[in-house]
């Protein structure tokens, strides 16, 4: 996945494995806003919960130099 942006409450991301059915599975239903696909949105807590079991950094956020 590629995180595109955040407003401090939710992430906008792209998922190379996205399909309309992927987020209709019972364990994923209602966790991701797919109404603007391929740009997907979810609460930061949702994304954080999905990656807490990994032993390496969860994610990195970059911003352009100003």
N, C-alpha and C positions, 0 to 999 in steps of 0.2 A: 504494500500500500504506500501511497505517497500522500502525506499530509500537505494540503495546499495552503490553508490559512486557519486562523482561530480568532475568535472575538473574546477569548478568555472564558467562555462558557461552553462552546462547542467547536469541534473540528470540522473542516471541510476537507474531504479526502477523495482520492481516486483509488479504486480497487481493480487491479488487472484481472481478477477473477470474478468480477461482478456479472451477475445475471439477474434478471427480474425475479427469479425464483429463490435466489440465494438468501435474501432477507425475509422470505416468507416462511422459512423453516421455523418450527416451534421455538427452538432455543434462540433464535435471532429476531423473531417477529416483534415489531414495535421498538426495536433498539436503534434502528438507523432510518433516517428520513431519506427516502429514495425518490421523492417527488421532483427533484431537479437532476436526476441521473443524466450523465454519468458522474456529476458532482454529488457526493453523498455526504450527509451530515449526521453527527452524533454528539452527544454530551461528552465532555472530556472524561467524566467518570466512567462512561461506558467503554471508551477506548482504553483507559487506564486499566480497567478490570480485565480486559481481553489480553493484556500483555504482562500482567504482574507475575506470571509463572516463568517468565524467561530469565535466564541468569545473566543476560547482557543488557545494556541500556535499552529502555523501552522505546524511545524515539528521540530524534534530534530535530529541533526547530531551527531553521536558518532564516535570516532576513538580509535583504540587500544592504550594502554599505550606503551610508548617507553622506 
